[in-house]
Amino acid sequence: MNRETKGRVLSVAKQWWLKVNTKPVRMHALDGAVFPHIIKVQYTADGKMYTKRKWISAGAPVPVEGQGVRVIYDESKPQKAKVFF
């Protein structure tokens, strides 16, 4: 059974090594470039703290550090969770 809790974004890291070009013709190296991010989220389930990482695709909105997020986790395995913001 799934349960829901609130989590908090601990860190946001831009993945500089994976550039996605959005323009067919560029004037310089970063012209039209977008990058994916990895966020680290901390949440509490049944009185115990857990940390989860989530990959965010290039161009998708990215939460900021300290922002609250929604976490849905499996009651039998709280370390398995999905993060929504």
The 8 nearest C-alpha neighbors of each residue, nearest first, counted from 0:
[[1, 74, 73, 2, 75, 72, 76, 71],
 [0, 2, 73, 72, 74, 71, 3, 75],
 [3, 1, 72, 71, 74, 73, 0, 4],
 [2, 4, 71, 70, 72, 1, 5, 69],
 [5, 3, 70, 69, 71, 6, 2, 42],
 [4, 6, 69, 70, 68, 42, 67, 7],
 [5, 7, 42, 68, 41, 67, 69, 70],
 [6, 8, 67, 41, 40, 66, 65, 68],
 [7, 9, 40, 65, 64, 66, 10, 39],
 [10, 8, 39, 40, 64, 65, 7, 41],
 [11, 9, 39, 64, 38, 8, 12, 40],
 [10, 12, 38, 37, 64, 39, 13, 36],
 [13, 11, 37, 36, 38, 14, 10, 39],
 [14, 12, 36, 15, 35, 34, 37, 11],
 [13, 15, 16, 36, 35, 17, 34, 12],
 [16, 14, 17, 13, 34, 18, 35, 36],
 [15, 17, 14, 18, 34, 13, 35, 19],
 [18, 16, 15, 14, 34, 19, 35, 33],
 [17, 19, 34, 32, 33, 16, 20, 15],
 [20, 18, 33, 32, 34, 21, 17, 57],
 [19, 21, 32, 31, 22, 18, 33, 23],
 [20, 22, 31, 32, 19, 23, 33, 30],
 [23, 21, 31, 24, 20, 25, 30, 32],
 [22, 24, 25, 21, 20, 31, 30, 26],
 [25, 23, 22, 26, 30, 31, 21, 27],
 [24, 26, 30, 27, 22, 23, 31, 28],
 [25, 27, 30, 24, 28, 29, 31, 22],
 [28, 26, 30, 25, 29, 31, 24, 32],
 [27, 29, 30, 25, 26, 32, 31, 20],
 [30, 28, 32, 27, 31, 25, 20, 33],
 [29, 31, 27, 25, 32, 28, 26, 22],
 [32, 30, 21, 22, 20, 29, 33, 25],
 [31, 33, 20, 29, 19, 30, 21, 18],
 [34, 32, 19, 57, 58, 18, 20, 31],
 [33, 35, 57, 18, 14, 19, 17, 15],
 [34, 36, 57, 56, 14, 55, 13, 33],
 [37, 35, 13, 55, 12, 14, 54, 38],
 [38, 36, 54, 12, 53, 55, 11, 13],
 [39, 37, 11, 53, 52, 10, 12, 40],
 [38, 40, 52, 10, 9, 51, 8, 53],
 [41, 39, 8, 51, 7, 9, 50, 52],
 [40, 42, 50, 7, 6, 49, 51, 8],
 [43, 41, 6, 49, 48, 5, 50, 7],
 [42, 44, 48, 47, 46, 49, 45, 41],
 [43, 45, 47, 46, 77, 48, 42, 4],
 [44, 46, 47, 43, 77, 48, 74, 4],
 [45, 47, 44, 43, 48, 42, 49, 77],
 [46, 48, 43, 44, 45, 49, 42, 77],
 [49, 47, 43, 42, 44, 46, 41, 50],
 [48, 50, 42, 41, 43, 78, 47, 51],
 [51, 49, 41, 40, 42, 39, 52, 48],
 [50, 52, 40, 39, 41, 53, 49, 80],
 [53, 51, 39, 38, 40, 37, 54, 50],
 [52, 54, 38, 37, 55, 39, 51, 82],
 [53, 55, 37, 36, 56, 38, 52, 35],
 [56, 54, 36, 35, 37, 53, 57, 59],
 [57, 55, 35, 59, 58, 54, 36, 34],
 [58, 56, 35, 34, 59, 33, 55, 19],
 [57, 59, 33, 56, 60, 34, 35, 55],
 [60, 58, 57, 56, 61, 55, 35, 36],
 [61, 59, 58, 62, 55, 57, 56, 84],
 [60, 62, 59, 63, 55, 36, 11, 38],
 [63, 61, 66, 60, 64, 84, 8, 11],
 [64, 62, 66, 65, 61, 11, 8, 10],
 [65, 63, 8, 10, 66, 9, 11, 62],
 [64, 66, 8, 7, 9, 63, 67, 10],
 [67, 65, 8, 64, 63, 7, 62, 68],
 [66, 68, 7, 6, 8, 65, 5, 69],
 [69, 67, 84, 6, 5, 7, 83, 70],
 [68, 70, 5, 83, 82, 6, 84, 4],
 [71, 69, 82, 4, 81, 5, 3, 6],
 [70, 72, 3, 81, 80, 2, 4, 1],
 [73, 71, 80, 77, 2, 1, 79, 74],
 [72, 74, 1, 76, 77, 75, 0, 79],
 [73, 75, 76, 77, 1, 0, 2, 72],
 [74, 76, 73, 77, 0, 1, 72, 79],
 [77, 75, 73, 78, 74, 79, 72, 80],
 [78, 76, 73, 79, 72, 74, 75, 44],
 [77, 79, 76, 80, 49, 72, 51, 73],
 [80, 78, 77, 76, 72, 73, 81, 51],
 [81, 79, 72, 71, 78, 70, 73, 82],
 [82, 80, 71, 70, 72, 83, 79, 53],
 [81, 83, 70, 69, 80, 71, 68, 84],
 [84, 82, 69, 68, 70, 81, 71, 6],
 [83, 68, 69, 82, 62, 67, 61, 70]]
